[in-house]
Amino acid sequence: MHSTLAALSQVRYPPIFGSMLGRVWNGAEYQRRFDSLAESGMDVHGEAKFVRAYEPKTVLDAGCGTGRVAIELARHGIEVVGADLDESMLAHARQTAPGITWVRSDLAELDLGRTFDVVIMAGNVPLFTAPGTQDKLVAGVARHVGGVLIAGFSLDRGYTAEEYDEHCALAGLRLVERFATWDREEFRDGNYAVSVHMGMS
């Protein structure tokens, strides 16, 4: 499992800001990477399993890409909304799972007018924002947190756990758990973290 999660952490995930350095994504090609991992016997649903441990009824998959996590959660009877800016990614998600609500939006500006038991940013999402705008990203997703915010991302690419915690605090959230992997290995200041934040009260 550890090798699977390590492999997933190296996959390049979709942008959620329009200023994503001009990167162009192909949803079908992106999804094939995960399909290939699954076909090789890897479990590509570690993030969904992590989320399910909180027994949510509702989940916002923020930076959902092609919907891999959202679709797996919906398969277990959870109401899911997926949000992403990239139309190619969302087109693949809509084709694969038309019964799920998919929203095209910059996450910093996302306002669905509701909260969710879990908001998840599963795929290095904070790393695919314009440098210096992570605080706006966190604020955008935090307004939808009714229970916990879960985010997994690499810590060796210019955005630290301390910076993320500070941005969460500014958005009214506090750290409650942090792990080294999606299968809850102990965090020991490594290069990857899965962080769980919830409201201050």
N, C-alpha and C positions, 0 to 999 in steps of 0.2 A: 504493500500500500504506500509506503514512504516513497518508493521510486516513482510510483504513479503520480503522487502529488507533486513531487519535485519536477516531473516532466510537465505537468499542467502549469506550474508556476513559470515555466519558460515560454509558454505559448503566448504569442502577441495577441492581445485582446483589442476589441473595437474601440474607437474614439467616442467620447460623449460630449466633446466640445467642438464647435465648428472651426476653431482655430488650431486643430490638431495637425499643424505643420504640413498641411496639404496632403496628408496620407489618404489614399484611396483604398477602400476595402471591397472585397468580393465575398458576399455572404456565403455562397455555395462553396467556394474554395476554402474559406475559413472553417466551415463546418466539416469539410472532408478531413481536416487535420484531426479533429476529435473522433470522427467515425473511424479513422485509421487506428487511433489509439485503442478504441473500444474493440475493434476487430482483432487487435493483437492480444486481447485478454485483459487490458487495463480497465480498472473501474474508474470511469470518468464522472462519477456522481458523488464524489466526496463532499462537495459544497452543499448539495441538496441534503445529504444525510446529516451534515452538521446542522443545517437549518431545522430539519425535522425534529431534532432533539429538543427544540423549544416548543414543540407541539403547537405551531401557529395555525390559525384558521385563515389568515390572510398574509400575503407576502408581496412586497414590491421588489422586483428584480431590477435594480438600477444599473444601467449599462449592460442590458440583457444580451446584446449581440444577436446571435441566431436563436436564442431562447433555450439553450441547452439546460440550464438550471431551472428556469421557469417551467419548462415542459415536464421535467422529471418531478417537480413539486406538484404540479397539477395532476400528474398520474397517480399521486397519493391522496387526491381529494382536497387539496389546498387551493383556495381561491388566489390566483396570481395575476398581477399586472406587470408587464415588462415594459421598460422604457429605455430608449436609446436614440441617438441622433442619426445614426447611419441608416439610410433607407435601404441599402443593399442587404444589410444584416436583418432589418425588420421584414423585408420582403420574404426572406427565407423563413423567418419565424412564423409569419402569417400563413405561408403555404403549408408549413409543417403542422401547425396547431392553430387553425382558424378560430377555435372556440375560446382562445385566450385573448384578453385585451392587450394590444400592443400599442404603445404611445410613442410617437416621434417627438423628441424634445431634448434640448440641451438640459442636462440635469441641474445646472445652476439655476435655471429658470423654471424648472418643473413645479407645477402646482396643481395637484389632482383634487384638492379640496377635501382630502380625507387622510386618515392615518392607517398604518398596517401593523400587525403584530410583530412582523420582522421586515426590516429593509435590509437587503443584501447587496453589496458590491463585491461580486465574486472574482472578477478577473483583472487584478491590477488596475482597476478603474481610476484611482487617484493619480496614477502615473501617466494616464493618457489625457491629461488636461494641460492647458498652456501653463508654463511655469509661473508660479506666483498666484494662481487662481484657485488653488485647492480649497481655500477657505470658503469660496463661493460655492464650489461643488458640495462640500460638506453641509453648508447651510441649506442648499437646495434639497438634498436628500433628507436632512434632519427634520425638516418641517413635516415629513410623512411618517416619522417614527412614533408609533403608539406603544411599542414594547422595546425592542432592541434594534440597534444598527450593527450589522456584521460586515466586516471588510477584510479581505485577504489581499496583500500585495507585497512585493519585494521591497526591501528596505535599503538596497544598495544602488538605487537609481535616482537619487537626488531628493527623495521625500522620506523623512524619517518618521518613526513611530511617535517621537516626541512632538513633532510638528503636527501630526495627525491628531494626537490627543489634545493639543492646544486648540486646533480648529474645532474639534468636537466640543470642547468646553465652551468656546465662544458661541456654539450653536445650542448650548444647554444640555449637553450630554457628558456623562462620566464613564471612565473605563471600569468595567466589572470583571472582564476575563481577557487573557491574551494567551495564544498558543502558537507553537512553531509551525504547525501543519493543520490541515482540515481534519485530521484524525486525532486532534487534541494532544499532540506531543507537547511536552513542557517547553515553554519559551525561555531560551537562555541567550538572549541578545544576538540571535542569528540574523540571517539575511532575508528572512521571510516571516511575516506575522499574520495571524488571524486574530483580529481584535473585535471585542464585543463591548459596545457602549449602550447605555440607557439613560433615561432622563435623570436630572439631578435630584428630583424630589423622591 
